[in-house]
Structure formats: structure tokens, C-alpha cells
Amino acid sequence: MLLAYASILILLIIASLFAGGTLLGTKLFRPKVTDTLKRTAYECGMETIGATTVQTNIRFYTYALLFVLFDVEGLYLFPWAVVVRSMGGVALAEMAIFLGILAAGLAYAWKMGALQWE
């Protein structure tokens, strides 16, 4: 039984070594530039006027998260629709629960005004 998990352990070790090696390699081989001009904000070769930081409205992030939510719904819905007849009624009930949860999330976002742009 434990032998079946050996491949997962080997995969985790290889992934950890790859990630650690990549981070170590970038730290060792990166260019070391101490010029202060190199660390300044660059905007089309012109000197910056005012603050270089821009605050983005949280509504952009809310729309992005809602888009990702319903995009993932589409990702799961189309392959399911192809094989639903071969899977039976249980698959239909599971998808109804899944769509119900997503509809509840959309109703909540709508009620809280997350879809209002004012």
C-alpha cells in the first residue's frame, strides 16, 4: 500500500528540488546592479510627475473574480454536457447542486451590489 504513494513522494521531491534550484539559480546568476538610476521608476523615458503609484478601484477585482467564477463554471459545464447521458441521474443531480451553488453566489453578489458600476 505504501509503495503506491512512493511515486507521489518522488514527484514532490523532484518538484521541490526544481523550485528550490530555480530560486537559488536566479539568486546566484542575476545581474548585480547597484546604480540608483537603474532602480527608479521608468515611464517612456520621461521624468515622472507626482506619485508613481496608482490605486485601483476594488470593483475591478470584484468583476475579475466574478468573471473567473463563471468562466470556470463553463469549463466544467461543457465537458459534463457531452457525457451526461452515459453518467446517469446522479451526474444530473450533482450538476444541479453545482449550478445551484453558483446561482446562489451570483444572487448574493447581485444583492450586495457587486454588479453595480457607480
C-alpha positions as CSV (number, residue, x, y, z in Angstrom):
1,M,0.0,0.0,0.0
2,L,2.8,2.4,0.9
3,L,4.5,1.6,-2.4
4,A,1.7,3.2,-4.3
5,Y,2.5,6.5,-2.6
6,A,6.2,6.3,-3.5
7,S,5.7,7.9,-6.9
8,I,3.9,10.8,-5.3
9,L,6.7,11.3,-2.8
10,I,9.3,11.2,-5.7
11,L,7.2,13.7,-7.6
12,L,7.1,16.0,-4.6
13,I,10.8,15.7,-4.1
14,I,11.6,16.5,-7.7
15,A,9.2,19.4,-7.7
16,S,10.7,20.8,-4.6
17,L,14.3,20.4,-6.0
18,F,13.2,22.1,-9.2
19,A,11.6,25.1,-7.4
20,G,14.4,25.5,-5.0
21,G,17.1,25.1,-7.7
22,T,15.3,27.7,-9.8
23,L,15.2,30.2,-6.9
24,L,18.8,29.5,-6.0
25,G,19.9,29.8,-9.6
26,T,18.2,33.2,-10.1
27,K,19.8,34.5,-6.9
28,L,23.3,33.3,-7.9
29,F,23.2,34.3,-11.6
30,R,21.2,37.6,-11.5
31,P,22.9,40.8,-12.5
32,K,24.0,42.8,-9.5
33,V,23.5,46.4,-10.4
34,T,24.0,49.0,-7.7
35,D,23.2,52.0,-9.9
36,T,20.5,54.2,-8.3
37,L,19.3,55.3,-11.7
38,K,18.6,51.6,-12.5
39,R,16.2,51.3,-9.6
40,T,14.0,54.4,-10.5
41,A,10.5,54.1,-12.0
42,Y,10.6,54.3,-15.8
43,E,7.8,55.8,-17.8
44,C,8.6,56.2,-21.5
45,G,12.0,57.9,-20.8
46,M,10.3,60.9,-19.2
47,E,10.7,62.1,-15.7
48,T,7.7,61.2,-13.5
49,I,5.5,63.9,-12.2
50,G,3.7,63.2,-9.0
51,A,3.3,59.9,-7.3
52,T,4.2,56.8,-9.4
53,T,1.7,54.5,-7.5
54,V,-1.9,54.2,-8.8
55,Q,-4.7,52.9,-6.6
56,T,-7.1,50.7,-8.5
57,N,-10.8,50.6,-7.5
58,I,-11.7,47.3,-5.8
59,R,-14.6,46.9,-8.3
60,F,-12.2,45.9,-11.0
61,Y,-11.1,43.0,-8.8
62,T,-14.6,42.1,-8.0
63,Y,-15.6,41.9,-11.7
64,A,-12.4,39.9,-12.4
65,L,-13.3,37.3,-9.7
66,L,-16.9,37.0,-10.8
67,F,-15.6,36.5,-14.4
68,V,-13.2,33.8,-13.3
69,L,-16.0,32.1,-11.3
70,F,-18.4,31.9,-14.2
71,D,-15.6,31.1,-16.6
72,V,-14.7,28.0,-14.5
73,E,-18.4,27.1,-14.5
74,G,-18.3,27.0,-18.2
75,L,-15.2,24.9,-18.1
76,Y,-17.0,22.3,-16.1
77,L,-20.3,22.6,-17.8
78,F,-19.4,21.8,-21.4
79,P,-17.5,18.5,-20.9
80,W,-20.2,17.4,-18.5
81,A,-22.9,18.1,-21.1
82,V,-21.0,15.8,-23.6
83,V,-21.1,12.7,-21.3
84,V,-24.2,13.3,-19.1
85,R,-26.3,10.6,-20.8
86,S,-23.7,7.9,-20.1
87,M,-23.3,9.0,-16.4
88,G,-27.0,8.8,-15.4
89,G,-29.2,10.7,-13.0
90,V,-26.6,11.1,-10.3
91,A,-24.5,13.3,-12.5
92,L,-27.5,15.4,-13.3
93,A,-28.2,15.9,-9.6
94,E,-24.6,16.8,-8.9
95,M,-24.6,19.4,-11.7
96,A,-27.8,20.8,-10.4
97,I,-26.2,21.2,-7.0
98,F,-23.1,22.8,-8.6
99,L,-25.2,25.2,-10.6
100,G,-27.4,26.0,-7.6
101,I,-24.3,27.0,-5.6
102,L,-23.1,29.2,-8.4
103,A,-26.6,30.8,-8.8
104,A,-26.7,31.5,-5.1
105,G,-23.3,33.2,-5.3
106,L,-24.5,35.3,-8.2
107,A,-27.7,36.2,-6.4
108,Y,-25.6,37.2,-3.3
109,A,-23.2,39.3,-5.4
110,W,-26.2,41.0,-7.1
111,K,-27.9,41.7,-3.8
112,M,-24.8,43.1,-2.3
113,G,-24.4,45.5,-5.2
114,A,-21.2,43.9,-6.6
115,L,-22.5,44.2,-10.1
116,Q,-23.4,47.9,-9.8
117,W,-21.0,50.3,-11.5
118,E,-21.3,53.7,-10.0
